Each structure stands twice: as structure tokens, then as C-alpha cells.
Amino acid sequence: MKFKFIWVGRTRADYLAEGIEDYLRRIKRYVQVEVKEVKEEKIKNIPEAIIKAKEAERIKMAFKTGEFLIALDERGRQFSTSSLAQFLKKLPAQGYKTLTFFLGGPLGLSPELLKQAHLCLSLSSLTLTHEMARLVLLEQLYRVLTIWHGEEYHK
């Protein structure tokens, strides 16, 4: 199985970048990992819809046929960690070898891109920055993998 992550822009906060790298290393012990960082649009007197559309085009270019697409969005479906583990565990049996998680920039994802996703996932009803959401996603996926392997990390 492979986890692919597509996000807009680089992680600017050093403490978040360090955490992201730590969890990527942990996840790589269990599954293949690919990270694609796409260019972030500058937010300067440009309508939000245009910015989201340009970023969406860059994200879509990283998609491949046969991937299970998971959009991160505040209005998405919320899971407990255990139920997320159960949900994701079923996907390879349905023919999906790559789970592709994609996150927008500060303005989020375009409605068109959200419609393309097989699943819209919300990490919390709390508001998280797009950079913080990367770290929270990776930490939760690491928990999912430890659940799958019957390890002690998940409490």
C-alpha cells in the first residue's frame, strides 16, 4: 500500500516541518510514502475562486488513475481514529493500492476538487491552519498504522 500526500505550498513553520518529517519517517516503516508539494498562489487582490481553481489544477496534475482520493476539508466526514483505521483498511480489498490525501492552501480546496474526491475528511470541528492540518493528518495516519499492526501506540 502507498500513502500519497499532495499539499499546497511549503511548510513555513520550522516546528511543524520538523513534526511532519518525524511522522513521515514513522509512516514509511509501514507503507510507501510520496509527498508532492504544489505551488501556492499569492493572495493579492485576486478572487478566492480563481486562486482555488489555479491551485486545484496543480493538485489534479498529481492524481493518477486508480487512486482513492481523500480531500481534507472542514466540512468533511469526521471519524474516530479506530473507525478511520477500519475504513481505510477496507480500501485495498476494493482495488485501491494508493490512498491520496490532498490539502489546500490557506483558502482551502475548490468545490470542483472536493467533488472529485472519493471521501472528504475533516480532522476536527476546530479550525486548523493548513500547515497544522498536515501534521495532525500524519499523526492520525501513524495511529491508524499502529492499530493495523496491533502495536501499543494507539490508546
C-alpha positions, 0 to 999 in steps of 0.5 A, a space after each residue: 500500500 502507498 500513502 500519497 500526500 499532495 499539499 499546497 505550498 511549503 511548510 513555513 513553520 520550522 516546528 511543524 516541518 520538523 513534526 511532519 518529517 518525524 511522522 513521515 519517517 514513522 509512516 514509511 516503516 509501514 507503507 510507501 510514502 510520496 509527498 508532492 508539494 504544489 505551488 501556492 498562489 499569492 493572495 493579492 487582490 485576486 478572487 478566492 475562486 480563481 486562486 482555488 481553481 489555479 491551485 486545484 489544477 496543480 493538485 489534479 496534475 498529481 492524481 493518477 488513475 486508480 487512486 482513492 482520493 481523500 480531500 481534507 476539508 472542514 466540512 468533511 466526514 469526521 471519524 474516530 481514529 479506530 473507525 478511520 483505521 477500519 475504513 481505510 483498511 477496507 480500501 485495498 480489498 476494493 482495488 485501491 493500492 494508493 490512498 491520496 490525501 490532498 490539502 489546500 492552501 490557506 483558502 482551502 480546496 475548490 468545490 470542483 476538487 472536493 467533488 472529485 474526491 472519493 471521501 472528504 475528511 475533516 480532522 476536527 470541528 476546530 479550525 486548523 491552519 493548513 500547515 497544522 492540518 498536515 501534521 495532525 493528518 500524519 499523526 492520525 495516519 501513524 495511529 491508524 498504522 499502529 492499530 493495523 499492526 496491533 502495536 501499543 501506540 494507539 490508546 
